[in-house]
Amino acid sequence: MTLSAHDELDRMFEQSNARLALALGSVAGARMRGNEARAQELIEKLGRDLGNLMASADMLGRYRMALELKAAGIDAEEVIEEGAHFSRRTPRVPFLEAVRSLVQRTPFLSRVWASVRQAWSAEGRAIAVRTANIVSLRVREDMVSAMRRGATPDDASAQILKSLRESDSSITRAYADTVFRTNTARAYSDGRKAQALRPGVRRAAPGWRFDATNDDAVRVNHFAGEGVIAHVDDPIWETHTPPLGFNCRCAIEVVPLDELVRLGIADRNGNMIQTFDASSRIGWRPDIGFQAVG
């Protein structure tokens, strides 16, 4: 059974987040032992892994958008509809390998895979450096806190190192989850946008609709934008393309030209007639201070 896009992203998080938490713990552990050279090696590897995972999320976003466009009758390049989904069981090889298999079987993805992976590479390393530094700082704060409660330096260090080795540190678990979900969701959204902005697609569907995940976890300021439709060139998308906050699960959908014409947003040539009025959706905004980085 084919999973929904949200389910596929959740599967990706489930398979990969523990690895990220353990990697961050290894960096913090190396620094606690005073082995900065080893810490830098681990950060470099973490950066490569993050870059590849974000590139994979980008690929999944492009593929999902292509399927949705094809279902809407819009020429969306070559797609494989049968067997190109991810299994509900957890495979021995993580999400990245599943995406590589998908890329190999899907011509339009294979043509851009190398450039997409290169584009996310530098950002993956930058995120790895920032997250590793923050986790290391928080681990040191835990060390100081434990000693203030009466633990000896050796006892505090031993306990923290044990929790890091076992990926049982609340710091690495929670922070890894937030960083991973937010940045891969951003890459997924960027992939969808890249596919939607292809010239042929843009002519046939020059609008986007904001889709807020409608469940108990959705934030009020995100749900305020549910169903908003605007031209792809509308300035609103410069600030309101998902993710709008940490762990955001919102998405954008394409809107065909006929619907935009009917709504008075564009003419038959796809030219923008009406700019979205942000005042019509009071409260729709990104989370305060949010930036989708580590």
TORLO-70209 format. One record per residue (C-alpha): x, y, z; residue in one letter. Coordinates in steps of 0.1 Angstrom, whole numbers, plus 5000, padded with zeros to 4 digits. Each point is the difference from the previous one (the first is absolute). Layout:
((X; Y; Z); 'A');
...
REM end
This chain:
((5000; 5000; 5000); 'M');
((5014; 5034; 4990); 'T');
((5005; 5024; 5029); 'L');
((4989; 5036; 4999); 'S');
((5027; 5027; 4998); 'A');
((4996; 5008; 5037); 'H');
((5003; 4963; 5009); 'D');
((5032; 4997; 4979); 'E');
((5015; 5030; 5018); 'L');
((4991; 4985; 5034); 'D');
((5016; 4967; 4989); 'R');
((5031; 5019; 4990); 'M');
((5001; 5017; 5034); 'F');
((4995; 4967; 5019); 'E');
((5028; 4983; 4981); 'Q');
((5025; 5028; 5001); 'S');
((4995; 5020; 5032); 'N');
((5016; 4975; 5023); 'A');
((5031; 5000; 4979); 'R');
((5002; 5038; 5001); 'L');
((4995; 5000; 5038); 'A');
((5028; 4974; 5004); 'L');
((5023; 5020; 4977); 'A');
((4995; 5032; 5020); 'L');
((5006; 4980; 5032); 'G');
((5033; 4987; 4986); 'S');
((5012; 5035; 4992); 'V');
((4991; 5012; 5035); 'A');
((5017; 4970; 5015); 'G');
((5032; 5005; 4980); 'A');
((5001; 5036; 5012); 'R');
((4994; 4990; 5036); 'M');
((5031; 4977; 4997); 'R');
((5020; 5029; 4985); 'G');
((5003; 4984; 4966); 'N');
((4991; 5029; 4977); 'E');
((5016; 4984; 4970); 'A');
((4976; 4971; 5003); 'R');
((4971; 5023; 5005); 'A');
((5008; 5019; 4968); 'Q');
((5001; 4967; 4981); 'E');
((4966; 4991; 5013); 'L');
((4986; 5034; 4992); 'I');
((5012; 4996; 4964); 'E');
((4983; 4966; 4997); 'K');
((4969; 5014; 5016); 'L');
((5000; 5029; 4975); 'G');
((5002; 4976; 4971); 'R');
((4972; 4978; 5014); 'D');
((4978; 5031; 5005); 'L');
((5007; 5013; 4965); 'G');
((4991; 4967; 4985); 'N');
((4968; 4997; 5020); 'L');
((4988; 5034; 4991); 'M');
((5008; 4994; 4964); 'A');
((4980; 4968; 5003); 'S');
((4971; 5019; 5015); 'A');
((5002; 5024; 4971); 'D');
((4998; 4971; 4976); 'M');
((4970; 4986; 5018); 'L');
((4983; 5034; 4998); 'G');
((5006; 5002; 4962); 'R');
((4987; 4965; 4995); 'Y');
((4969; 5005; 5020); 'R');
((4992; 5033; 4982); 'M');
((5005; 4982; 4966); 'A');
((4975; 4973; 5011); 'L');
((4975; 5026; 5011); 'E');
((5004; 5020; 4967); 'L');
((4995; 4968; 4980); 'K');
((4968; 4992; 5019); 'A');
((4987; 5035; 4992); 'A');
((5007; 4994; 4963); 'G');
((5031; 5023; 4998); 'I');
((5031; 4988; 4981); 'D');
((5024; 4992; 5028); 'A');
((5028; 4981; 4984); 'E');
((5007; 4963; 5004); 'E');
((4987; 4985; 5033); 'V');
((4997; 4965; 5013); 'I');
((4967; 4995; 5018); 'E');
((5003; 4964; 5009); 'E');
((5026; 4987; 5025); 'G');
((5017; 5033; 5004); 'A');
((4989; 5005; 5036); 'H');
((5016; 4992; 5034); 'F');
((4992; 4969; 5020); 'S');
((4982; 5003; 5033); 'R');
((5026; 4976; 5015); 'R');
((5033; 5015; 5011); 'T');
((5026; 4989; 4975); 'P');
((5036; 4991; 5009); 'R');
((5012; 5028; 4978); 'V');
((4986; 5035; 5010); 'P');
((4979; 5024; 4981); 'F');
((5029; 5013; 4979); 'L');
((5004; 4966; 4983); 'E');
((4963; 4999; 4992); 'A');
((5002; 5034; 4983); 'V');
((5030; 4990; 4980); 'R');
((4981; 4970; 4987); 'S');
((4971; 5023; 4990); 'L');
((5024; 5024; 4983); 'V');
((5016; 4972; 4980); 'Q');
((4966; 4989; 4987); 'R');
((4986; 5035; 4993); 'T');
((5018; 5019; 4971); 'P');
((4990; 5035; 5009); 'F');
((5014; 4996; 5035); 'L');
((5032; 4983; 4989); 'S');
((5007; 5030; 4977); 'R');
((5001; 5024; 5029); 'V');
((5011; 4978; 5029); 'W');
((5037; 5010; 4999); 'A');
((4993; 5037; 4999); 'S');
((4974; 4999; 5027); 'V');
((5023; 4980; 5023); 'R');
((5028; 5025; 4994); 'Q');
((4977; 5029; 5007); 'A');
((4991; 4985; 5035); 'W');
((5035; 4989; 5008); 'S');
((5014; 5033; 5014); 'A');
((4968; 5006; 5019); 'E');
((5001; 4966; 5016); 'G');
((5035; 5007; 5013); 'R');
((4990; 5035; 5013); 'A');
((4970; 4984; 5019); 'I');
((5023; 4973; 5014); 'A');
((5024; 5025; 5014); 'V');
((4973; 5021; 5016); 'R');
((4981; 4971; 5015); 'T');
((5031; 4983; 5013); 'A');
((5012; 5033; 5017); 'N');
((4966; 5005; 5016); 'I');
((4998; 4964; 5012); 'V');
((5035; 5002; 5014); 'S');
((4991; 5032; 5019); 'L');
((4969; 4984; 5014); 'R');
((5020; 4969; 5011); 'V');
((5025; 5022; 5018); 'R');
((4971; 5018; 5017); 'E');
((4987; 4965; 5011); 'D');
((5034; 4993; 5014); 'M');
((5001; 5032; 5020); 'V');
((4964; 4994; 5013); 'S');
((5009; 4964; 5011); 'A');
((5030; 5012; 5019); 'M');
((4979; 5027; 5017); 'R');
((4978; 4972; 5012); 'R');
((5030; 4984; 5017); 'G');
((5013; 4976; 4973); 'A');
((5037; 4997; 4996); 'T');
((5015; 5011; 4966); 'P');
((5008; 4963; 4992); 'D');
((4965; 4988; 5010); 'D');
((4983; 5027; 4980); 'A');
((5021; 4994; 4970); 'S');
((4995; 4963; 5001); 'A');
((4962; 5003; 5002); 'Q');
((4998; 5025; 4972); 'I');
((5023; 4980; 4978); 'L');
((4980; 4968; 5006); 'K');
((4967; 5018; 4990); 'S');
((5017; 5014; 4969); 'L');
((5014; 4965; 4990); 'R');
((4965; 4985; 5004); 'E');
((4983; 5028; 4982); 'S');
((4980; 5005; 5033); 'D');
((5008; 5037; 5004); 'S');
((4969; 5022; 5000); 'S');
((5022; 5028; 4985); 'I');
((5010; 4980; 4969); 'T');
((4967; 4983; 4995); 'R');
((4978; 5031; 5002); 'A');
((5024; 5023; 4981); 'Y');
((5008; 4975; 4973); 'A');
((4962; 4995; 4994); 'D');
((4994; 5037; 4997); 'T');
((5029; 5007; 4977); 'V');
((4995; 4969; 4978); 'F');
((4962; 5004; 4996); 'R');
((5002; 5038; 4993); 'T');
((5028; 4999; 4974); 'N');
((4989; 4969; 4981); 'T');
((4965; 5015; 4999); 'A');
((5015; 5031; 4985); 'R');
((5019; 4980; 4974); 'A');
((4968; 4980; 4992); 'Y');
((4981; 5033; 4995); 'S');
((5029; 5014; 4978); 'D');
((4998; 4969; 4978); 'G');
((4963; 5004; 4995); 'R');
((5005; 5037; 4991); 'K');
((5027; 4992; 4975); 'A');
((4977; 4975; 4983); 'Q');
((4971; 5024; 5001); 'A');
((5021; 5028; 4984); 'L');
((5010; 4981; 4969); 'R');
((4988; 5020; 4970); 'P');
((4975; 4975; 4987); 'G');
((4985; 4995; 5035); 'V');
((5000; 5037; 5007); 'R');
((4979; 5007; 4969); 'R');
((4975; 4973; 5008); 'A');
((4998; 5006; 5038); 'A');
((5014; 5035; 5009); 'P');
((4985; 5001; 5035); 'G');
((5008; 4985; 5034); 'W');
((4977; 4990; 5028); 'R');
((5011; 4999; 5037); 'F');
((4992; 4967; 5016); 'D');
((5002; 4999; 5038); 'A');
((5000; 4965; 5016); 'T');
((4966; 4999; 5016); 'N');
((5004; 4981; 5032); 'D');
((5003; 5007; 5037); 'D');
((5037; 5009; 4997); 'A');
((4996; 5028; 4975); 'V');
((5009; 5035; 5012); 'R');
((4974; 5027; 4999); 'V');
((5021; 5024; 4980); 'N');
((5007; 4973; 4974); 'H');
((4964; 4988; 4997); 'F');
((4990; 5037; 4995); 'A');
((5014; 4996; 4964); 'G');
((4981; 4968; 4992); 'E');
((4987; 5001; 4964); 'G');
((5016; 5034; 4991); 'V');
((5005; 5001; 4962); 'I');
((5024; 5025; 4983); 'A');
((5020; 5002; 4968); 'H');
((5034; 4985; 5001); 'V');
((5015; 5035; 4996); 'D');
((4980; 5014; 5029); 'D');
((5024; 5015; 5026); 'P');
((4982; 4981; 5027); 'I');
((5020; 4968; 4991); 'W');
((5032; 5018; 5008); 'E');
((4992; 4998; 5037); 'T');
((4972; 4974; 5002); 'H');
((5013; 4969; 4982); 'T');
((5002; 4971; 5025); 'P');
((5015; 4993; 5024); 'P');
((4987; 5029; 5020); 'L');
((5016; 4987; 5032); 'G');
((5019; 4972; 5017); 'F');
((4985; 4966; 4992); 'N');
((4975; 5016; 4976); 'C');
((4981; 4975; 4978); 'R');
((4982; 5025; 4978); 'C');
((5004; 4998; 4962); 'A');
((4991; 5018; 4967); 'I');
((4979; 4986; 4972); 'E');
((4997; 5011; 4964); 'V');
((4969; 5017; 4987); 'V');
((4991; 4996; 4963); 'P');
((4995; 5031; 4978); 'L');
((4963; 4994; 4995); 'D');
((4994; 5003; 5038); 'E');
((5022; 5032; 5002); 'L');
((4980; 5016; 4972); 'V');
((4967; 4990; 5016); 'R');
((5012; 5016; 5033); 'L');
((5012; 5032; 4982); 'G');
((5036; 4995; 5011); 'I');
((5015; 4996; 4965); 'A');
((4989; 5005; 4964); 'D');
((5000; 4973; 4973); 'R');
((5036; 5006; 4992); 'N');
((5010; 4994; 5037); 'G');
((5007; 5036; 5007); 'N');
((4994; 5011; 5035); 'M');
((4969; 5022; 5004); 'I');
((4995; 5000; 5038); 'Q');
((5026; 5001; 5027); 'T');
((4991; 4980; 5031); 'F');
((4987; 5022; 5028); 'D');
((5019; 4989; 5032); 'A');
((4975; 5019; 5021); 'S');
((4973; 4975; 4990); 'S');
((5018; 4973; 5020); 'R');
((5007; 5016; 5034); 'I');
((5024; 4980; 5020); 'G');
((5015; 4980; 4971); 'W');
((5038; 5004; 5005); 'R');
((5032; 4981; 5006); 'P');
((5009; 4993; 5037); 'D');
((5016; 5030; 5016); 'I');
((5038; 4999; 4995); 'G');
((4999; 4968; 4979); 'F');
((5028; 4992; 4976); 'Q');
((5002; 4965; 4986); 'A');
((5036; 4992; 5010); 'V');
((5017; 4980; 5028); 'G');
REM end
